[in-house]
């Protein structure tokens, strides 16, 4: 295997910043996700898992798994004979995920700390790889999608579930008021750190459009990339197939 080039300092700095930020809100992360999404995040994940086309006995990878909600949905799809690997850069998030798994009896979820842009798995290991509401947070989006593609088997799927700027001219102003003005205040009421939920709308503004992300997935070697707009286009599920 060829030696990988050292990553730029800017990428390492972003990873360190994101890790510190999410470690600071780990204890309130699940509550705040439900509050700020009006509890819609659960249905978005269920849609993505259905799109993954998993069967009992399959293996799935949840990249930037956080506290594991996506992992648990995947675990239900692969069943007790399958396995889900939940990987995240932030140890406090992984630790909360482990405790949740123990309470739920989710023995088919394996937890590991790791970098989305340098996955510690062999090529063609998983039947699918997903990343939920975290692609904005990685330091190198292209490299992350390439790595997810590398570790997925031929015929498997790579899925990104992400907040995307809505395209509707009627809905976009309301979305902007909520994300830029109301969301940080709501997070503060429920105990979230204002910095983390100020970061969220800023990261969405800087992120790729749905068309740009589709092209990144195609460039990574995926085919038949399809975009599913959910909840008036606030969230998009990008689904690509590895041939």
C-alpha positions in Angstrom: 0.0 0.0 0.0 1.4 3.4 -1.0 2.3 5.7 1.9 -0.4 8.4 2.3 0.6 12.0 2.3 0.5 14.0 5.5 -2.7 15.9 5.7 -2.6 19.7 5.6 -2.6 21.6 8.9 -5.9 23.2 8.1 -7.5 19.8 8.0 -6.0 18.7 11.3 -7.1 22.0 12.8 -10.7 21.5 11.7 -10.8 18.0 13.1 -9.4 19.1 16.4 -12.0 22.0 16.5 -14.9 19.7 15.7 -13.8 17.1 18.2 -13.7 19.6 21.0 -17.0 21.2 19.9 -18.9 17.9 19.9 -17.2 16.7 23.1 -18.6 19.8 24.8 -22.2 19.0 23.8 -22.1 15.2 23.9 -24.3 14.9 27.0 -27.1 17.0 25.5 -26.6 15.9 21.9 -29.6 13.5 21.6 -32.0 15.9 23.3 -31.0 18.8 21.1 -31.2 16.8 17.9 -34.9 16.0 18.7 -35.7 19.6 19.7 -34.1 21.4 16.7 -35.4 18.9 14.1 -38.9 18.7 15.6 -38.1 15.0 16.1 -37.9 14.5 12.3 -34.4 13.2 12.4 -35.7 9.7 13.2 -37.8 9.4 10.1 -34.9 10.8 8.0 -32.6 8.0 9.2 -35.3 5.4 8.7 -35.6 6.6 5.0 -31.8 6.3 4.5 -31.6 2.8 6.0 -34.4 1.6 3.7 -32.5 3.1 0.8 -29.4 1.2 1.9 -31.1 -2.1 0.8 -29.6 -4.1 3.7 -30.5 -7.7 4.4 -30.1 -9.8 7.6 -26.5 -10.9 7.9 -25.0 -7.8 6.1 -22.3 -5.6 7.5 -22.8 -1.8 7.6 -20.5 1.1 8.5 -21.8 4.3 10.2 -19.1 7.0 9.7 -19.1 9.9 12.2 -21.6 7.9 14.1 -21.9 10.3 17.1 -24.0 8.7 19.8 -25.2 5.9 17.5 -28.8 6.6 16.4 -28.0 5.8 12.8 -26.1 2.7 13.9 -29.1 1.4 15.8 -31.4 1.8 12.7 -28.8 -0.1 10.7 -28.5 -2.7 13.4 -32.2 -3.4 13.1 -31.9 -3.9 9.3 -28.9 -6.4 9.5 -30.3 -8.3 12.4 -28.5 -10.4 15.0 -26.5 -12.3 12.3 -25.2 -9.0 10.9 -22.9 -6.3 12.3 -22.7 -2.5 12.3 -19.4 -0.7 13.0 -20.0 2.8 14.5 -16.9 5.0 14.0 -16.5 8.6 15.3 -13.6 11.0 15.9 -14.9 12.1 19.3 -14.5 9.6 22.2 -17.2 11.1 24.5 -19.8 10.6 21.7 -18.7 7.0 21.2 -18.8 6.4 25.0 -22.4 7.6 25.1 -23.2 5.4 22.2 -21.8 2.4 23.9 -23.9 3.0 27.0 -27.0 3.4 24.8 -26.2 0.1 23.1 -25.9 -1.7 26.4 -29.3 -0.4 27.5 -30.9 -1.4 24.2 -29.2 -4.8 24.0 -27.7 -3.8 20.6 -24.9 -6.4 20.8 -24.4 -6.3 17.0 -23.0 -2.7 17.0 -19.2 -2.4 17.4 -17.8 0.9 18.5 -14.5 2.5 17.4 -12.7 5.8 17.5 -11.4 6.8 14.0 -11.0 9.3 11.3 -13.6 9.5 8.5 -10.9 10.4 6.0 -8.6 7.5 6.9 -10.9 4.5 7.6 -9.1 1.7 9.4 -10.8 -1.1 7.3 -9.8 -3.2 4.4 -11.3 -2.6 0.9 -14.7 -4.1 0.2 -15.5 -5.0 3.8 -19.1 -3.5 4.1 -22.4 -3.9 2.3 -23.0 -0.2 2.8 -21.5 2.9 4.4 -23.5 5.8 5.7 -22.8 9.2 7.2 -25.5 11.2 8.8 -25.5 14.9 9.4 -21.7 14.9 9.7 -20.3 15.3 6.2 -20.2 19.1 6.8 -18.0 18.5 9.8 -15.2 16.4 8.1 -12.0 18.1 7.1 -11.9 16.6 3.6 -15.3 15.7 2.0 -13.9 14.2 -1.2 -11.5 12.0 0.8 -14.2 10.9 3.1 -16.5 9.8 0.3 -13.6 8.1 -1.4 -12.8 6.2 1.7 -16.4 5.1 2.2 -16.5 3.9 -1.4 -13.2 2.0 -0.9 -14.5 0.0 2.1 -17.9 -0.9 0.5 -18.3 -4.1 -1.5 -19.1 -3.9 -5.2 -22.9 -3.5 -5.5 -23.0 -1.9 -2.1 -24.2 1.6 -1.4 -22.7 4.8 0.0 -25.2 7.2 1.6 -25.0 10.7 2.9 -27.8 12.1 4.9 -27.3 15.8 5.3 -28.8 19.2 5.9 -28.8 21.1 2.6 -29.8 24.6 1.7 -33.4 24.4 0.5 -34.0 25.3 -3.1 -37.6 26.5 -2.7 -37.8 30.3 -3.0 -40.8 30.4 -0.7 -39.4 28.2 2.0 -35.8 29.5 2.0 -36.5 32.7 3.9 -38.3 30.8 6.7 -35.5 28.3 6.9 -32.9 31.1 7.1 -34.7 32.8 10.0 -34.9 29.6 11.9 -31.4 28.4 11.3 -29.6 31.7 11.7 -31.8 33.4 14.3 -33.9 31.0 16.4 -31.8 27.8 16.5 -28.9 29.0 18.6 -31.4 30.5 21.1 -33.4 27.3 21.3 -30.2 25.3 21.9 -29.3 27.6 24.7 -32.7 27.2 26.4 -32.1 23.4 26.4 -28.6 23.6 27.7 -26.7 23.5 24.4 -23.6 25.6 23.9 -24.4 28.5 21.7 -21.1 28.1 19.8 -22.0 24.6 18.7 -25.4 25.7 17.3 -24.0 28.9 15.7 -21.5 26.6 14.0 -24.4 24.5 12.5 -26.0 27.2 10.3 -22.5 28.5 9.3 -21.4 25.0 8.3 -24.6 24.5 6.2 -24.0 27.8 4.4 -20.4 26.8 3.5 -21.4 23.2 2.4 -21.9 22.0 -1.1 -25.1 22.1 -3.0 -26.9 18.9 -3.7 -25.6 18.9 -7.3 -22.0 19.5 -6.1 -22.2 16.7 -3.6 -23.6 14.4 -6.3 -20.6 15.1 -8.5 -18.2 14.5 -5.6 -19.8 11.0 -5.2 -19.5 10.3 -8.9 -15.9 11.5 -8.9 -15.2 9.0 -6.0 -16.3 6.1 -8.3 -19.9 5.7 -7.4 -22.6 5.4 -10.0 -26.4 5.9 -10.2 -26.2 8.7 -7.7 -29.7 9.6 -6.6 -30.8 12.6 -4.5 -33.9 12.3 -2.3 -35.1 15.6 -0.9 -36.8 15.2 2.5 -39.0 17.7 4.4 -39.3 20.3 1.7 -35.6 19.8 0.8 -34.2 20.8 4.2 -32.4 17.4 4.3 -31.2 15.3 1.4 -30.2 11.7 1.1 -27.6 11.1 -1.5 -27.4 7.4 -2.5 -24.6 6.0 -4.7 -23.8 2.5 -5.8 -20.3 1.0 -6.1 -19.9 -1.1 -9.3 
